[in-house]
Amino acid sequence: MWYLNCLITCTNRYPVMSRALLDSGRPIFFSLCEWGREDPATWASGIGNSWRTTGDISDNWDSMTSCADQNDQWALNAGPGGWNDPDMLEVGNGGMTTEEYRAHFSIWALAKAPLLIGCDVRSMTKETHEILSNNEVIAVNQDKLGVQGKKVKKEGDLEVWAGPLSHNRVAVVLWNRSSSNATVTAEWPDLGLDPSAIVEVRDLWEHLTYHRVGVEISAELEPHACKMYVFTPTHSGKLLGHEL
């Protein structure tokens, strides 16, 4: 009975607020939060502009990765005008390493999550500012195609996340979630790329560009670290579509 009452309350009260905001005549971003308890990704589109898919995040590795995984299961429910929200960023609050924060920001950007700064901007470190102000990573988050990237490959604690971008590009994150150094590899089909594709690869954290013939890309990563790229197919290369 409690479950039914809660669901009725959630699905009834948010449309009322949505209509009130629309009636104001002002452009207002409506962020729903019932902590993902009633799977708002399945019903909140058209009511709000974002909805929490998780409980409250904490400034530690286990909480951040848990939120990322919970949010990932709803990737197909998001799109322009309605976004999955795994809670605010913890970057700069001191509970994680620089590499962990960089991975946090990368995954949130790839997932098209709202990038809400959760640290005290008055006292942020140089490293925190560099993470939060990376325009290339932010551009992935703000890409006009509006497709949420998702986990496309997992081998133990070694993961590949990817998603299509506008102009026939694809965003890629290689992520080592293990506690030791490891090599993470993505093959072209993992990324929705034709096996024969030749791509221009942009490293969004190193700010370097290079070309790559098809087959795969690998990176040796420290514990909990990631690499983030944007692939642009050139010449005969092409995307297979939005199967990611």
N, C-alpha and C positions, 0 to 999 in steps of 0.2 A: 504494500500500500504506500509506504514512504517513497519508494522508487517511482510509482505512478504519479503521486502528487508532485514530486520534484520535477518530473518530465513535463507535466501539464503546466506547472508554474513557469518553467524556463521557456517553453515554446509559446506560451501565451504572453509573457511579460515583455520579451524582447521585441516582438513586432509592434507593440504599443509604443515603446520608446523609439523605435525606428521611424514610425509614422510621425511622431512628435518632432523629431529632428528634421525630417523632410519638410514638415509644415512650417518650420522656422524660416525657410527660404534661403538658408545659408549652407555653404558647402562644409559639412562636418563629417569627419572620419569617426564612424561608430565602431568601437572595439568592444566585443562581447567577452565576458569572462565568467564562466561557471566551472573553470578549471578542467574542462574536457570531460567532466563526469558523465555527460549525456551525449557524447559524440557529436558536438555541434557542427563538425565538418559535414555531417550528413543532412543537416537541416537549416543551417544559419546563412547559407548563400542567398542573397537577395534581401536579407534582413539587416546584416551588418557588413562591415568592410574587413573585419578580421575577427577571429575567435580563438580563444585559448584552447590548445589541444592537450595541455599538460597541467599538472599541479605547479606550485610555485618552484622556480629554479633556485638553487643555492650555489654559492661560489665555491664549488669543488668539482673535480673531474667526474665522479660518479653521477652527480645530479645533472651536470651538463650533458653527458653522453646519454643518460636515460631520457632526458627531454628530447634530444635529437632523434632517438629511436622511436619514441612515442609519436612524435610529429611526422616522422617519415611515412608511417602507415596510412596517412591521409593525403599523400601527395596528389593523388588524382582528383581530390575534391576541391583543390584550390585553383585560382585563376584570377585574371584581371577583375578588380572590384571586390574580391573576397579571398582573404589570405589566412592560411594556417599560422598560428602564433604560439611558438614553444616557450614563451615568456621572454623577458628582457635580457639584454646582454650583461654578463658579469665581468666583462673585460675591464681590468684595472682595479678590481676590488681587493686583490692580493691573495686570493685563495688558490690560484692556479699559476703555473709557470707561463712564461712568454709563449712557448710553443703551444701549450694547451689553449691559451687565449687566442692565438692565431688560428688554431683549428676551430675553435668556437665561432669566431667571426666568419671564417670561410664557410662553414656548414650553414650557419644562419643566412648568409648571403645567398648561397646556392639554393636554399629552400625558400627563397623569397619571403622570409620572415620579416616582420617589422624590426628594424634595427634601432631599438630604443636603448640609449646609453644608460647604464645603471650605476656608473661610478661617479665620484665627485669630480666634475670637469675642472674645478678650480685648482685641484692639486694632482692632476694626472701626470704620470711620468712621460718621458720622451718616448719610451717603448709603447706605452698605452696609446699615446697620440698617434704614433705611426700606424698602429693597427687600425684604430677607429677612423683614421682619415685616409685610408688607402682607397683612392678614387677608382682604381681598376676593379677592386673587389666590390665596392659599392655599386659600380656600373652593372655587374652581374645581377645584383639584387634588384636593381631598377630597370632591368631589360624589358623593353616594351612587349615582347612576346608573352611574358607573364606565365611561363611554365615552371612549376616547382621542380627543382632537381631532386633526385632521390638516390638511395643506395642501389647500385646496380650489380655489385659483386662483393662477396664476402668469403674470405678464407681464414677462418679463425678470427683473430683480431686485426687482420689486414683487410682494408675495405677500399672500394672505389665508389665514389658518388659522382653522378653526372646529370646533366639536363640540357635540353636544346635552348639556344638563344636565337635572337633575331639575326637576319642576314646569313642564315645557313651555318651558324657557328654552334659550338657545344662547349659548355663549361664542365671542367673535370676537377675533382679533388681526389688525390691519393692520400689515404689516411692510415697511419700506423697506430692502432689503439693498444698495442702490446706494451709491455714494460721493458723491452729491449730493442736495440737497433734491428731494423728489418727492411727488406726490399719489397715494395708494393708495385704490382704490375697491372696495367690495364691493356687489354687487347682491343683492337679497333672495333670488333662487333660489340664488345661490352659498352662502348660509347655511342652506339648507333651509327658508326662509320662504316662505309664500304671498305672491305679488306684491302682494296687497291688504292685507297685515298692517300694523297700527299697533302700534308697539312702544315700550316704556319702555326707554331706553338708559342703562345705568350705566357710566360711565367709571371703571375700576378704579384708575387711577393718579392721576387728578385728583379722584376721589371726588365726582363730580357726576352728577346724574340729569336726563334730559330726555326728551321724547317725540319720536317720529319717525314721520312718515307714510311709507308704503312706497316702494319703488323702489330706493334705494341709500344708502350712507353713505360719506363720503370724509374723508380726513385729510391735511393737508400735514405731511410728516414730514422731520426732519433725517436725514442719512446714518446708516444702521444703527439708526434709532429705530423704535419701534412704538407703537401704541395698542391697549389691551385693553379690551373691553367685555363686559357681559352684557346680552343682549336678552331682554326679557320681553314676549311678545305680549299685547296688550290688545284688548278689544272683539271685532271680527271676526277679529283676527289669529290665525293658528295655524301650527304647525310642519308641514312636509310629511312628517316622519318622520326616520329615522336614516340617510338616504342620504348624509350628509356624508362 
